[in-house]
Amino acid sequence: MELTTLWFLLIAGLFVGYFVLEGFDFGVGMLVPVLGRDDRERRVVINTIGPLWDGNEVWLITAGGAMFAAFPEWYATLFSGFYLPLLLILLALILRGVAFDFRGKRPEAAWRRRWDWCIVFGSAVPAFVWGVVFANVVRGVPLDSGHNHVGGVLDLLNPYALLGGATMVALFLTHGAIFIALKTSGDIRRRANALAGRAGLGAAALAVLFLGLTLAHRSGTAAVVLSALAALCLIGGLVANRVPARDGEGRREGWAFAGTAAAVALAVASLFAGLHPYVLPSTVEPAVNSLTVLNAASSAYTLKIMSWVALVFAPIVVLYQGWTYWVFRKRIGTQHIPE
């Protein structure tokens, strides 16, 4: 396998990991005021991702760094052409992180309610904008002969991209609701189960429509297979969410979460599969102006050095994050939250 293809797959894998992990905590953030009916319940919802959310964002930082080093042309064109959407994502993530920390600084209900809505905003906006960004990357954007983006911000808000944003939000809501059901007990668990079932139907409809339009535009055997598997996994997750658990209290949330996680992973993978060998197609003279894994890549020596570094450090990072999830694996409830 050529190093350019290897690094395309590694970057795709990093984005897959980011959307699977950050996807459920975006969903949890959007559901804080929905599933939490009082302050203690909202604290339970937030605490399900308290030890995890900042570690999940490492996947995005690593993906950006890998893109900068392995495909500098791709990085430069993407981050300049999508400057405002990516800046909006960054500001929303900053607000979200501040909200997690500041909501508990004062006991007043109004203070905490304002920060709760900041968490919702900081979770929903990145989810929607990421969907818009990736839909435009797959669809293609106008590039000139120097691989500069020559379109405007409003060009990014086309119907297909807006559908991508809505699909991402719906999938993450479902993913997050099932994660809350997996990590909580009592009334919150039951409400999360019920909400996941309702949200999942809308997410499934949007995902089928979006992936169908994507395959009509950029198809291939791998993309078709991955999209079909994503649909099956999402359906399997929703079915598992309706099967009673052995404890008689909730549903089979473990299998349901595995299904939605696999659905998100396979759906994102199908986008990259349909994209290859392009990394950023051009809608203006695509045969000449598009960025590919060949004309956007760094030198072979750079890719070789990066491969050895990744071989050493990537397993360490994955094992450490896996250990973090294992440590914080148990359920929590209002009984664990002091008055």
N, C-alpha and C positions, 0 to 999 in steps of 0.2 A: 504493500500500500504506500502511495506517495505521502510525503509528510504534509503536503497541503491538504490532502483529503483527511488525513489523520487529525489535523488541527481543526478542520471544519467540523468533524465529528465530536471532538473534545469540547469545542465551544457550544455545539448543539446540546451536548450532554450537560454542560454547566447551566444552560438556560432551562433545560428540562428539569434539572434538580431545583433550580430557583423557583420555577413556577409551581412545582409540586409542593415544595415546603413553604414558600412565601404565599402561595395560593391559599392554603388553609388559614394562615394567620391574617391575610387580608379578609377572608370570609368571617373569621372570628371578630375582627375589628368592626366590620360592617354590622354585626349582629349584637354588639354590646348593649345598645338601648332597646333592642327588640326582644331578646331572650332574658335580659336582666330586668326584673320588674321593680327591684329596689336596689339600694346601693350595695348591700351584701351580695346579691345575686350578680350584679354587674362586676363586682370585684372577683367573684368566682370565674366569670367568663374571661375577664382579662388575665387572671392568673393561669388559665390553661395554656397561654402562650407566653407568659411572663419570662420564663427562663430560655425561651426558644427563638423569639422573633428576631433579635439582633443577630444571632448566629445564622439564621436563614438568609439574611441579606449579604452575607459573605459570598454566597454563590454568585450574586450579581456583580459584586466588586471583582471577583476572580474572572468572571466571563468578560467584563470590560477590559481588564488587564490583559487577558489572553488575546482578545481581539486587537488591542493596540499593538501587541508585540508580534502576533502571527500574521495579521492582515491589516497593516496600518492604513492602506487606502480605504478599506471598508470602514474602519474606525473613523477616519477623518471625514469621509462623506456622510456617514450615518449621523455622527454627532454634530456636524455642522448643519446638515439639511433638516434634521429633526431637533434642532437646538431647543426651541420653545416647548415642545411636548416633553422632552427629556428633562428640561429645567423644571417644568410643572411637576413631574414625578419626583424629582429631587426635593423640591420644596414641600410637597405633600408628605414624603417620608420623614423629613426633618420635623414637621409639625406633629406627625404621629409619634415619633420618638419622644418629643418634648411632652406631649399629652400624657403618655404612659407614666412619665416621671412626675409631672406637676399635678395630676388630678388628686393625688393623695396628700398634697402639701397643706391643704386647708379643709376643714370639716364641713363647710357650708354646702348645702345641696346644689345651689345655683352654680357655684364654682365647679363642682365635680360634673354637673350636667353639661356645662360649656366644654369642658375638656373631653367628655364622652363624645360629643358631636365632632370635636376635632379628630378623635380617633376614627370615627366613621368617615369623615372627609379624607383623612390621610390613608385610609384603606381602600375606599371606593375609587378615588381619583386615579391612583397608580394602576389599579386593576383595569379600569376602563381605558386609560391612555396606553398601557402596554398592548392591549388588544388592538387599538388603532394603529400603533406603530408597527406591530408585526404583520397586520393585514396589509399595510402599505408596502412593507418590505417584500412580501410575497407577490403582491399585485404589480409592483414596480413603480418607480418615481421618475420624473424627467431629469436626466443627467446630460450634461454637455460632453464634448469630446475630452475635456480635462477631468471628467468624473466629478464635476461639481453639480450639486443639486440646484436646479434652476426654477423649481416650482415655489409656490407660496404655502403658507400655513393652512389656508382654507382649502387648498387642493388635497390636503391630507384627510379632510373631513368628508370624504366621499361615502356613499351608502354602504359599500362593501366594508370599508374600514369601521364605520359606526356599528355595523353588525358584528364585526370582530370584537369591538369594545364591549358591546352588550353581552356577547357570548362569554367573554372572559369574566365579566362581573357575575353572571348567572352561575357559571361553573364554580367560581371561587366561593360564592354564597353557599352552594350545595356542599362543596368540599369542607368549608368551615363549619357548617351546621353539623355535619357528621363527625367532625373532629371534636366539637363541643360535646356531642352525645357520647363519644368515646372516652372523654376525659372527665365527665361530671357524673353526678348521681342525683336522684330525686327528681323534683319537678323540672329542673333545668334540662336534665337528660331527656325527659319525656317530651318537653316542648321542642327541643332541638331535633329529636326524631321526627316529629310531626312536620316541622318546618322544612327539614331536608327532603321529605317526600314531596311536598308541594313545590319547593324551589327546583327540585330535580327534574320535574316534568317540563318546566319552562327551559331549564338548561339543556335538556336533551333535544328539545325542538330547535332551539337556537343553534346548538352544536351541529346537528344534522344539516341544517340549512347552510351554515357557514362553511363546513367542511365540504358539502356538496358543491357550493359555488367555487371553493378553492380548487377542488379536483377538476372542475370544468375549465379552470384557467391554467392550472399547472398540475398536471397529473403524471403519474408514473406508477409502475407496479408496486414499489415500496410505499409510496404515498397512499395508494388505494388500500393496500393491506393494513397499514398502520391506522388509517382513518376508520376502517371497518372494525378493527380490534378495539379502538378507542370507544366506538359506539357500543360494542358488546360489553366492554368493561363498565361503562357508565350505567347501562341497563342492569348488569349484574350487581353493581353497587346499590342501586335503588331497590332492587329486589331484596338484597340482604338487609337493607334498612327496614324492611317490613316483616322479616322473619323474627319471631320472639327469641330472646336470649335465654340461655339456660337458667339464669337467675330469676327469670320471670318478670323482671322490672323493665327492661328496655328491649332493644333489638340487637341483631348481630352487627354491632358497630365496627368491630375489627375488620370483618369481611367487607362491609360497606365502605369503610375508609380505604381499604386496599383497592377496591373497585374504582372509586373516584380518583385516587392517586394515580392508578394505572391509566385511567381515561385522560387525565390532564397530561401525563407524560407522553402517551402515545399520540395525542392530538398535536402537541408541540413538535414531537418528532416527525409527524407527517408533514408539518409545514416546512421543516428543514429538508426533508426528503424530496418534497416537490420543488424546493428552491435550488438544490444542487444541480449543476456545478456553479450556478450563480450565487453570489452573496448579496448583491443588490442589483436587480435588473433595472434597465432603463426603458422607459416608454417612448423615448426618442432615439431612433436608430439603434434598437437593442443589440444588433449584431456587433456594433462598433463601440457603443458607449457603456454597455453593461459592465459591472464589476463581477469577476469570476474568482474562483479559488486560485487561479493562476496569475492573473494580472493584478490582484490585490495583495498577494502574499509577500512576506519578507523573504530574505535570502535563505537558501538551503541550510547554510551554516547556522543562522539564527534559529531556524526551526529545529535543527538537530540539538542544539544546546537546550532549547526549551523543552524538548521531549525528555531529555535526561533529568532535568529539574522536576518536571511533572511526574515522572516515574518514581522519584524518591519521595516527594512531599504530598502528592495527591492522596495516596492511601492513608497517610498520617492524619490529614485533615478529615477525611471521611470517617475514619475510625474514631476520632475524637468527637465528632458531631454525633455519631451513632451512640457513643457512650453517654453523651449528654441526654439524648432521648431516653436511653435506658434508665438513667438515674431518676428522671422526672416522668416515669411511665404511669404512676398510679392516679386514680381518680381523685377529684376534690369536690367538695360540696360546701354548702353554707355553714356546716358544722365546723369547718376548718378556718372560717373567717371570724375573727373576734369582732365583738360589737364596736 
